[in-house]
């Protein structure tokens, strides 16, 4: 299933700059799929272990916007409702790295159910405007 606008197989620009001779034709850095990711609904999620071996996860519905990035790599502009609050009160406070997984479509219900079946006690999600996170100051 193609999820890129105007896709092409090229070379990884940063790796080429760092690993291959200057001004050379790309050799072993070839094979990178490039193109803007197609607009549409997405589910952004992550499942990970904490340093003390407890599983935790987050799920957020959003969308990829129809924006031409004019950049390289497989790239897109993601919009997740209330992302600033979600980032501060979930990703930063719970020590998540900035990398996550993307499913093309809204699959939060299935992922939430799966994570609960796996016994994960902490499944965070982006709270709608007006619903506070436990650590959020109600006087903001």
N, C-alpha and C positions, 0 to 999 in steps of 0.2 A: 504494500500500500504506500503510494507516494504521498508524502506530507510536505514537500518542498515546492515552492514556486520556482520555475526555471532552474531545476537541479542540474548539477554537473559534477563529474568526478575530476578533482583538481589535485593540488598538493597543499600540504599544511604549511602556510606561510611562516608562522613563527618557528616551527621546528626546522624548516628549510633554512631560515636565517641563522639559527643557532648551531645546526648540526652538519650542514653541507658547505662546501667551499663557496666563498663569496662569488656572486655572479655566475654560478654554475647552473646547469639544467637540473631541475629536481630529479633525484634518483630514488632513494628509499623513502622520501617523505610524500610520494605520490599516493593517491587512493583515498583522499578525503572528499566526502560528499558535501558539496556546497550548495547553498540556496536559502532564501528566506522561507521560514516555516509558514505553511498555509494558515490563514485565519480560521478560527473556529473555537469551539468549546474545548477546555482542557481540565484535567484534574492534576494538580501538583501535589506530590506526596513523598513521604520518606518513612522508612522503617529502619531503626537502628538500635544498637545496644549502647547503654550508658557505660562509663568507665567501671561502675560496680555491677556490670552484667545484667542490668534490667532492660527489657525491651520497651521502647517508646516509639510513637509514630505521630505523624500529622497528615492532615488531608485538607486541601483547599480547592474549591471550584473556581475557575476563572475562564479567561479566553485569550487567544492570540489575536492581536489587533492587525488589521490590514495596513501595515506600515512597511514601506520599502526601507530596508536597513542600510543599504549601500556599504555593506561590510563584507567580511569573509567568514567562511565556516557555515555551519548549519545554525541559523540564528533567527530570532523572532522577538517581538515586543509582547510581553505577557502582562495582562491586567488581571489582578486578583482583588476583589472587593475588600476594603479595609486592610490592605496589605501592610501599611505602616504600623498599625496596632498589632497585627498578627506577627509581623517580624519582631517587634520589640518584646511582646509578651509571651511568645511561643519560641520562635527560632533562637533569639538571643538568650532569653532566660533559661531555656532548657538545653543550651549548648549544642544546637544543631549547626552543622556547617552550611555554607550557602548553596551547596549542591543538593538537588532533589530529583525525583523521577517525574516524568510527564506521561500521562495517558491522554490520548486524543479522544475526548468526549467527557461527559460528566459521569464518573464512576465512583463517587464518594460513598454512596449507599452500600455498594458491594464491597469496597475496600474497608469501610468502617465495620461491617459485619464480619469480614474475614479477620481483621485485626482483633476483634472481640473473641471470635472462635479460637484464635491462637492464644488467648489469655493475656493480651496486652492491656494492662490497667490504665495506661496513659495514652489516649488517642486524642490529640488536640485538633482543632479545626478553627478556621477563621470566623470569629464572632461577628454577627451583623451589627451595624451601627446602632447604638443604644443598649447593646448587651455588653456588660463589662467582663473583662477577664478577671480571674481572682486577684491578680496583683495590680489591677488598674486602679488609679486614683479616681474616685467618684466625683471629685470636686474640680476636675479639669474642664 
